[in-house]
Amino acid sequence: MRPGVFALSLLSAPLHVQVLEALGEEPRDLKGLQQLVGVYDPTMMRRHLRPLAELKAVIRHPLPDSRGSEYELGPAGVELREVGRLTQGWLAASPEGQIALGSVVARGAIKALVEGWSSKIIRALVARPRCLTDLDALIPTLSYPALDRRLSALRDHGLVEAQPKRERSTPYAPSRWLRRAGGPLMAATQWESQYAASAVTGERFDFETVFMLGALGRKLPDRAEGRCRLGVEFRDGSGNLALIGVQLKIVEGKVLACAARPEGEADASASGSPTAWVRALTAGDPAELYLSGDPHLTREVIQVLRHELFGSKQAA
């Protein structure tokens, strides 16, 4: 399972969301929890609690005198609830109107997102608009019908938009709403690395796609111009430090190009660990990143990314 997918899949289950919200207010015994979430069979309730308990998102405390158990959120549950809050912010920006986390519609939208992300369809479409035939040539690990189902789900939920027809084919590009999905995916990955590392593969998080989703076509102050490199530092299989990322081309305040390679000359640069980037984009503070070149350009790019990915207001 690719990074970012496991946590969002947990939050696509309505009962998990209801449990996190109920226990976020105060600890509750099994009966009280059942009444709040509407599951009246105690055996079924315990079965639904089991995945959260195994992750220590929910912690069970036996009550004295054999009076059953009390449940409360553990640190993993508190942080997963915060990922849910960010995901709810993304769902609220749906082009079809606000979607409530925990609803059937939310489950479908999250499923479409995680399947598009894990299949690398989103990575292919963020590079340039592509039709189904293009995707079939680029992603050999999925059959044509499987790609068709995933692309149709992305389209039906407003995550991709049709572009002008090319001969007899219709290419698709990410919608503005899909561009906002990088924030929840990044937060979900950060949660997984701390609380559910065994649930995901050793594959690194796709920061390049998130940067491209958040930056391409965005508007900076008119004075902003030049090339800006965004780099993420990783240890490769041999333990050596490697740099992945993107390079932005900014003309008259608009990001015109975003290439998934950090090499080449740049007027401004920001680099750091995955954790440093998550903190910079969630808190708006690039203190843990190494900045070089034009610091004003770099900070403006980071603020635009933060606004796009997390809906945060840009700094004045």
Buried (B, 14 or more C-beta within 10 A) or exposed (E): BBBBBBBBBBBBBBBBBBBBBBBBEEBBBBEBBBEBBEBEEEEEBBEBBEEBBEBBBBBBEEEEEEEEBBBBBBEBBBBBBBBBBBBBBBBEBBEEEEBEBBEEBBBBBBBBBBBBBBBBBBBBBBBEBBBBBBBBEBBEEBEEEBBBBBBEBBBEBBBBBEBEEEEEEBBBBBBEBBBBBBBBBBBBBBBBBEBBEEBBEEEBBBBBBBBBBBBBEBEBBEEBBBBBBBBBBBEEEEEEEEEBBBBBBBEEBBBEBBBBEBEEEBBBBBBBBBEBBBBBBBEBEBEBBEBEBBEEBBBBBBBBBBBBBBBBEBEE
